[in-house]
Amino acid sequence: MTALPKGKIDYHQLALQTIPEIIKEEKVVTDREIKVRLEPIFPWVVGYALEALVREGTLNEWGYKGRRPIKLWAPSKFFALKETKYPEIETIIKEKRDVSKAINAQLTGRAVAAYFAEDVFDEALEKAPLEFVIHDRNACEFRGRRVRSRERGPPPDLDFIAERDGVVYGIDIKNWIRYEKETVSEVRKKVDAALQLDIVPFIIARYVDKDTMFTEIIQKGGLVYPYNDLLFPNALSSLARRAEELLGYPIRCLNRIPMYMSEYILDLHNRRLAYYG
């Protein structure tokens, strides 16, 4: 991830300057890869910069010239400096496509890592030092209140309804690598669900942009813990290492969350308790 300069920052200009530097080193990048490498710059700002660099001729956009069609979860766009020829990056494109597809597939459906973060936070919430009381899991109702859907389909649920020191939280875990402007709606839905149940929203996620943290969570009385690393089980350590090497994805393989994460959650709770009484 990119260390940002201090002071007022023009994020679009910073992305325009930094993207070619990263691509010069990496030879070719995927859309998601460059957005993760440039966190905490907003991913959509990086996307706008990518489009601008292609339009002005600094970058070329390539597809995957494989025999099989692109399937779900695999990136379809790859970016290289204009002077780069496809044969120079063909092998790298295939490697990045395959590893990206494997990572995305693990975070979807019934794959090993799909609900892994929920499981390890579930265990941590009940143990010391947190010692929350979990009232319900995957819940959309609590103490006579029920979440109403703001759109078609079933109402959103919360991963945990948990309590400590008389404060009841609606906790939702988002262990995502893909984060875009439209992804913010997922945060809004979960915050709204907690507020409808008259409990405190608590979003625990791998990356939430700063504007959303403030306007959609904190200003609405909620808590947010934006952790840095994608959480994977130890069984996927080989894939995780390859994704870190090839794509720059920050991934931590573990069996349980480290103590510092539990302590961070507890500190957020204690600060809220001290502020609201």
Secondary structure, 3 states (H helix, E strand, C coil): CCCCCCCCCCHHHHHHHHHHHHHHHHCCEEHHHHHHHCCCCCHHHHHHHHHHHHHCCCEEEECCCCCCCCCCCCCCCEEEECCCCHHHHHHHHHHHHHHHHHHHHHCCCCCCCCCHHHHHHHHHHHCCCCCCEEEEEEECEECCEECCCCCCCCCCCEEEEEEECCEEEEEEEECCCCCCHHHHHHHHHHHHHHHHCCCEEEEEEECCCHHHHHHHHHHHCCEEEEECCEEEEHHHHHHHHHHHHHHCCCEEEECCCCHHHHHHHHHHHHHHHHHHC
